[in-house]
Amino acid sequence: MHIIPGEGGCKRLRLPSAANILRTMPFPPLTPDQLFARLDALGIAHRTYAHAPVFTVAEAVALRGALPGGNCKSLFLKDKKGRLWLAVVLEQRRVDLKRLADALGAPRFSFGSPEQLYAALGVRPGSVTPFALVNDADRRVTVVLDKAMLGHDLLNYHPLENERTTAISPSDLLRFIGACGHEPCIVDFDAA
């Protein structure tokens, strides 16, 4: 596993202090309809599919059928110093948190609490998504993207709630993340 040189923002990681992490959100988080309006305003094509709420990858696989594109999962992480991270990867990828932390030069990772998730990204467990970066106005979360995921024509994520799935292109994902004020780290999880 290694960081792709010159891609994403790993060359200048901006790591927020732990003191800022548990602040409450300065405004109510966006709703899915407000997210769709934001995507439309950015000129980002998207298609959304409705389904029963899902909380795990296994539930999503069983319910969704054959949606086109790369199906993804998002991991909300906290490092040993209390900094927050969002790792977005293909759903079948196993993520070794120790190796990922080492590759990023971060202290040991663990999963963030539901309270930290809501305070930082405005979503609940089961709804973690890169679209939630729209709620991270203070840029407290560092974004990590799976390089292989970006090779798909479409990428599927929950639109802030877990009873729908929204598809967008990888280039539009990157544009959306940039419009939210974030520069993602792109990591090659397949590298030895």
Secondary structure, 3 states (H helix, E strand, C coil): CEEEEEEECHHHCCCCCHHHCCCCCCCCCCCHHHHHHHHHHCCCCCEEEECCCCCCHHHHHHHHCCCCCEEEEEEEEEECCCCEEEEEEECCCCCCHHHHHHHHCCCCEEECCHHHHHHHHCCCCCCCCHHHHHHCCCCCEEEEEECHHHHCCCEEECCCCCCEEEEECHHHHHHHHHHCCCCCEEEECCCC
